[in-house]
């Protein structure tokens, strides 16, 4: 019978006798195992259980290349005298004691690995829309300092880093990508703005806890053309004291999802957010009211008694049950204070001049959207509907230029808006 000795740091410098590893169900972990340089030619293996019943999960004599065996992969880096073991698609049943070891005659050297798998929701596929934005929220329970976080695009078994950070409670930006490690709430937020169809592909978020291990989450990002379903951007103008009616279409695949209208203001990514969870029921928060008609795939929003404070950038979007938000249609609202205009007084009325009047509309029923007294059309009328109150003076197309996110979970970021 083989004998295995566990070496401590005092016995073999640089070799750990035991490490504790935390992973999350549905995700994966990568464990680094060190060995003496004199054993670079030996086989390496990874097994589970006590030595008397330790069963091989993966074993190989191949060097400097990945070897796969089901959910397990092993890479023996002979130049660094370490081998890395990766476990994917973790479940709580994977919790237990493992050993990464060097196979040799008589005595096998090993490092004991105590793995604890925590239940958690994993995002498998995310859907975004061209020229829109997306926010992804990943829950974790790490309290260690100096975590290194990488977001990368995986191609041909390689991970091309798009952005990384080791700063907690701060935003890190790199081009269209932003990362926020909200350690106090145990959330990692990843933002991608100005999406395009070329962003579709496999991604991995890696959190390096120590030199001994990291945990990761893999997902597929599917970016669809917004023109296939929805208007990308609109601009609305209204007079102070009236109402602004916003109407945004969304894909049928999101009918059951929560809908929201998010307002960006100053340094807050989403200073005000109103959401609606039920179909054909009004949801109100402050001066914003929302109505979701799931049969028509139409989200209607009304901002009543507007002032210049409501001149801002808004986004219509959907929130999936997988923990991410897709921002689909950008809405720019401009409110004119009619009491401060410098326009000359109108000429006196004449018998040949038609009279006109202005009025504002507001919802009067909890189960049906308001009727509008006017409507607008454009070359994309078949994919977008805009409902205006009589106080709205113009509707025009524009192109999105910045990014917004979920305000309930996202902290302020002054530097984001300077991008």
C-alpha positions in Angstrom: 0.0 0.0 0.0 1.3 3.5 -0.8 2.2 5.9 1.9 1.4 9.6 1.6 3.1 12.2 3.7 1.7 15.7 4.1 4.5 18.2 4.1 4.2 21.6 5.8 6.0 24.8 4.9 8.6 24.0 7.5 9.4 20.7 5.8 9.3 21.7 2.1 9.5 25.5 1.4 6.9 26.7 -1.0 4.6 23.7 -0.6 1.3 24.0 1.3 0.0 21.1 3.4 -3.6 22.2 3.3 -5.7 24.9 1.6 -9.3 25.9 1.9 -11.2 26.7 -1.3 -14.6 28.3 -1.8 -16.6 27.8 -5.0 -20.2 28.6 -6.2 -22.7 26.2 -7.6 -22.8 26.3 -11.4 -19.4 28.0 -11.5 -15.9 26.7 -11.2 -12.6 26.8 -9.3 -8.9 26.7 -10.3 -6.5 25.3 -7.8 -2.7 25.7 -7.9 -0.6 22.8 -6.6 3.2 23.2 -6.1 5.8 20.5 -6.2 9.6 20.1 -5.9 11.4 20.8 -9.2 13.0 17.4 -9.0 9.6 15.8 -9.9 8.8 17.7 -13.1 8.8 14.4 -15.0 6.5 12.5 -12.7 2.8 12.0 -13.3 0.4 14.4 -11.5 -3.1 13.6 -10.3 -6.1 14.9 -8.4 -8.3 12.7 -6.3 -11.2 13.0 -3.8 -11.5 11.4 -0.3 -9.3 10.1 2.4 -6.1 8.3 1.3 -7.5 4.9 2.0 -10.4 5.6 -0.4 -9.0 8.5 -2.6 -10.3 8.0 -6.1 -8.6 9.5 -9.2 -10.5 12.2 -10.9 -7.8 13.1 -13.4 -4.2 11.8 -13.8 -1.7 12.6 -16.6 1.9 12.5 -17.6 1.5 15.2 -20.2 3.5 18.4 -19.7 2.7 22.1 -20.5 -0.7 21.4 -22.1 -4.2 21.1 -20.8 -5.7 17.6 -20.3 -9.4 17.2 -19.8 -11.4 14.5 -18.1 -15.1 15.4 -17.8 -15.5 18.4 -15.5 -11.9 18.3 -14.5 -8.8 19.7 -16.3 -5.1 19.6 -15.4 -2.2 21.7 -16.6 1.4 20.7 -15.5 3.6 23.8 -15.9 7.1 22.2 -15.6 8.8 25.6 -15.9 7.1 26.9 -12.7 6.9 23.5 -11.0 3.2 23.9 -10.4 0.1 22.2 -11.8 -3.3 23.7 -12.0 -6.6 21.7 -11.5 -9.8 23.2 -12.8 -13.3 22.0 -11.8 -16.4 23.2 -13.7 -20.1 23.0 -13.1 -19.8 22.8 -9.4 -22.6 21.6 -7.2 -22.9 21.4 -3.4 -22.2 17.7 -3.6 -18.7 18.5 -4.7 -17.8 19.8 -1.3 -15.2 17.7 0.5 -11.6 16.8 0.8 -9.3 16.4 -2.3 -5.6 15.8 -2.9 -3.4 17.1 -5.7 -0.4 14.9 -5.7 2.9 13.9 -7.4 3.0 10.2 -8.3 6.3 8.6 -7.3 7.5 5.3 -6.0 7.0 4.7 -2.3 5.7 8.1 -1.2 3.3 10.4 -3.0 3.7 14.1 -2.1 0.4 16.0 -2.0 -1.4 19.1 -1.0 -4.7 18.7 0.8 -7.6 20.7 -0.6 -10.8 21.4 1.4 -13.4 22.5 -1.0 -16.7 24.2 0.1 -19.3 24.8 -2.6 -21.8 27.5 -1.8 -25.3 27.6 -3.4 -25.7 30.4 -5.8 -27.5 31.5 -8.9 -25.4 31.2 -12.0 -26.0 33.1 -15.3 -25.7 30.9 -18.3 -26.8 33.1 -21.1 -27.4 36.8 -21.2 -29.1 38.8 -24.0 -28.3 42.3 -24.9 -29.2 44.6 -27.8 -27.1 46.5 -30.2 -26.3 50.1 -29.2 -27.7 49.4 -25.8 -26.1 48.5 -22.5 -26.0 45.6 -20.1 -25.4 45.1 -16.4 -24.5 41.8 -14.9 -24.6 41.1 -11.2 -22.6 38.3 -9.6 -23.1 37.3 -6.0 -20.2 36.1 -3.9 -19.3 35.9 -0.2 -15.6 36.7 -0.2 -14.4 39.0 2.6 -10.7 38.8 1.7 -8.8 41.9 0.7 -6.9 42.4 -2.5 -9.0 40.2 -4.7 -8.0 40.4 -8.3 -11.0 40.4 -10.7 -10.6 39.7 -14.5 -13.3 39.8 -17.1 -12.2 38.0 -20.3 -13.4 36.7 -23.6 -12.6 33.1 -24.1 -11.5 31.9 -27.5 -9.6 28.7 -28.5 -9.2 27.8 -24.7 -7.4 31.2 -24.1 -8.7 34.0 -22.0 -8.2 37.4 -23.5 -8.5 39.9 -20.6 -10.9 42.8 -21.3 -10.7 44.5 -17.9 -9.4 43.8 -14.5 -9.3 45.4 -11.1 -8.1 44.9 -7.5 -9.9 47.9 -6.1 -12.9 47.3 -3.8 -15.7 49.9 -3.7 -14.4 51.7 -6.7 -15.3 51.7 -10.4 -12.7 50.6 -12.9 -13.2 51.5 -16.5 -11.5 50.3 -19.7 -13.1 51.4 -22.9 -16.7 50.1 -23.0 -16.2 47.9 -20.0 -16.6 48.8 -16.3 -16.3 46.7 -13.1 -17.4 47.5 -9.6 -16.5 45.2 -6.7 -19.2 46.0 -4.1 -17.6 44.1 -1.2 -20.0 45.4 1.4 -23.0 43.8 -0.4 -21.1 40.8 -1.9 -21.9 41.8 -5.5 -19.6 42.1 -8.5 -21.1 44.4 -11.1 -20.0 44.2 -14.7 -21.1 46.7 -17.3 -20.8 46.7 -21.1 -22.0 49.8 -23.0 -22.6 50.5 -26.7 -23.1 46.8 -27.4 -22.7 45.4 -30.9 -23.4 42.0 -32.4 -19.6 41.3 -32.5 -19.7 41.2 -28.7 -21.5 37.9 -28.8 -19.4 35.0 -27.4 -18.2 33.1 -24.4 -17.0 35.1 -21.4 -15.5 34.3 -18.0 -15.3 36.3 -14.8 -12.4 35.2 -12.7 -11.9 36.2 -9.0 -8.4 35.4 -7.8 -8.6 35.0 -4.0 -4.9 34.0 -3.4 -1.9 32.4 -5.1 -3.6 29.1 -4.3 -6.9 29.4 -6.0 -9.5 31.4 -7.9 -13.2 30.9 -8.6 -14.9 31.8 -11.8 -18.2 32.1 -13.7 -18.7 31.4 -17.4 -21.5 32.6 -19.5 -22.6 33.2 -23.1 -23.4 36.8 -24.2 -25.9 37.0 -27.0 -26.2 40.4 -28.7 -29.2 40.9 -31.0 -30.0 43.7 -33.4 -32.3 46.2 -31.6 -33.7 47.2 -35.0 -35.4 43.8 -35.2 -37.7 44.7 -32.4 -37.2 48.1 -30.9 -36.3 51.7 -31.4 -32.8 52.5 -30.3 -33.2 56.1 -29.3 -35.7 59.0 -29.2 -35.8 62.6 -28.1 -38.8 64.3 -26.5 -39.5 67.9 -25.7 -42.2 69.2 -23.3 -43.3 72.3 -21.6 -43.0 72.6 -17.8 -46.1 71.6 -15.9 -47.3 69.1 -18.5 -46.7 65.4 -18.9 -44.2 63.3 -20.9 -45.4 60.1 -22.3 -42.8 57.5 -23.2 -43.6 54.3 -25.1 -41.0 51.6 -25.7 -41.4 48.2 -27.4 -39.5 45.2 -26.2 -38.9 41.6 -27.6 -41.6 39.0 -27.0 -39.0 36.8 -25.3 -38.9 39.4 -22.4 -42.7 39.5 -21.9 -42.6 37.9 -18.5 -39.6 39.9 -17.3 -39.7 42.9 -15.1 -39.7 46.2 -17.0 -38.1 49.5 -15.9 -37.4 53.1 -16.8 -34.2 54.4 -15.4 -33.2 58.1 -15.2 -29.6 59.1 -15.3 -28.7 62.3 -13.5 -25.3 63.8 -12.5 -23.0 61.3 -11.0 -25.7 58.6 -10.4 -25.9 56.0 -13.0 -29.5 55.5 -12.2 -30.7 58.3 -10.0 -34.3 57.2 -10.2 -35.7 53.9 -11.3 -39.3 52.8 -11.6 -40.2 49.2 -12.4 -43.4 47.2 -13.2 -43.8 43.5 -12.5 -47.3 42.8 -13.6 -49.1 43.1 -16.9 -51.7 45.7 -17.5 -51.4 47.1 -14.0 -50.1 50.6 -13.3 -47.0 50.9 -11.1 -46.1 54.4 -9.7 -43.2 55.8 -8.0 -43.0 59.6 -7.4 -43.9 61.4 -10.6 -43.3 58.3 -12.8 -45.9 55.8 -13.7 -45.4 52.6 -15.7 -47.8 50.3 -17.6 -46.7 47.0 -19.2 -48.9 45.6 -21.9 -47.3 42.1 -22.4 -49.7 41.1 -25.2 -48.5 44.1 -27.2 -44.9 44.0 -25.8 -45.3 47.7 -25.1 -44.0 49.6 -22.0 -45.7 53.0 -21.4 -44.3 55.5 -19.0 -45.8 58.8 -17.9 -43.9 61.6 -16.1 -46.4 64.0 -14.7 -46.0 67.7 -13.8 -42.6 67.9 -15.3 -40.0 70.6 -14.5 -36.6 71.4 -15.9 -35.3 68.8 -13.3 -36.8 66.1 -15.5 -34.6 67.1 -18.5 -32.4 64.1 -18.5 -31.4 60.8 -20.1 -33.7 57.9 -19.5 -33.5 54.2 -20.5 -36.3 51.7 -21.1 -35.1 48.2 -20.3 -35.9 44.7 -19.0 -34.6 42.8 -16.0 -34.3 39.0 -16.3 -34.8 36.5 -13.5 -31.1 35.6 -14.0 -29.8 38.8 -12.4 -29.0 41.1 -15.2 -30.5 44.1 -16.9 -30.6 45.0 -20.5 -31.0 48.7 -21.4 -32.7 48.7 -24.8 -34.1 52.2 -25.7 -32.5 55.5 -24.9 -34.9 58.4 -24.3 -33.7 62.1 -24.0 -36.2 64.4 -22.4 -35.9 68.2 -22.6 -38.3 70.3 -20.6 -38.8 74.0 -21.4 -39.8 76.4 -18.7 -42.3 78.5 -20.5 -42.3 81.2 -17.7 -38.7 82.0 -18.6 -38.8 82.2 -22.4 -37.7 85.4 -24.1 -39.9 85.0 -27.2 -41.9 88.1 -28.3 -45.6 88.3 -27.3 -48.0 86.8 -29.8 -50.0 89.1 -32.1 -53.5 90.0 -31.1 -56.1 87.5 -32.1 -58.1 87.9 -35.3 -61.3 86.4 -36.5 -59.4 84.4 -39.1 -56.9 82.8 -36.7 -57.8 79.3 -35.4 -57.8 79.0 -31.6 -55.9 76.3 -29.8 -55.5 75.0 -26.3 -53.1 72.8 -24.4 -54.0 70.1 -21.9 -52.1 67.3 -20.2 -53.1 63.7 -19.7 -52.6 61.4 -16.8 -53.7 57.8 -16.1 -57.2 57.5 -14.8 -57.4 53.7 -14.6 -55.3 51.0 -12.9 -56.0 48.6 -15.7 -55.6 50.4 -19.0 -53.1 52.9 -20.5 -54.1 56.5 -21.2 -55.4 57.7 -24.5 -53.1 60.2 -26.3 -54.3 63.1 -28.4 -51.5 62.9 -30.9 -49.1 60.4 -32.3 -45.7 60.3 -34.1 -44.3 58.3 -36.9 -40.8 57.6 -38.4 -39.0 55.3 -40.7 -38.9 52.8 -37.8 -42.6 53.2 -36.9 -43.2 49.5 -37.3 -40.7 48.7 -34.5 -41.3 51.6 -32.1 -44.3 53.4 -30.8 -44.2 56.9 -29.2 -47.2 58.2 -27.2 -47.2 62.0 -26.7 -49.2 64.3 -24.5 -50.3 67.6 -26.2 -47.4 69.4 -24.5 -44.8 67.4 -26.3 -43.5 69.6 -29.1 -41.1 67.4 -31.0 -39.9 63.9 -31.4 -36.6 63.1 -33.2 -34.1 60.3 -33.5 -30.7 60.3 -31.9 -27.9 58.0 -31.3 -27.0 56.6 -27.8 -23.8 58.0 -26.4 -23.5 56.7 -22.9 -24.4 54.0 -20.5 -26.8 53.6 -17.6 -27.3 50.9 -15.0 -29.5 49.6 -12.3 -29.7 52.2 -9.5 -30.9 50.0 -6.7 -27.7 48.0 -6.8 -25.1 50.3 -8.3 -23.1 53.0 -6.5 -22.3 56.4 -7.9 -19.4 56.8 -10.3 -18.2 60.3 -11.1 -15.5 59.2 -13.5 -17.9 57.1 -15.6 -19.5 60.1 -17.2 -16.2 61.6 -18.3 -15.7 58.7 -20.7 
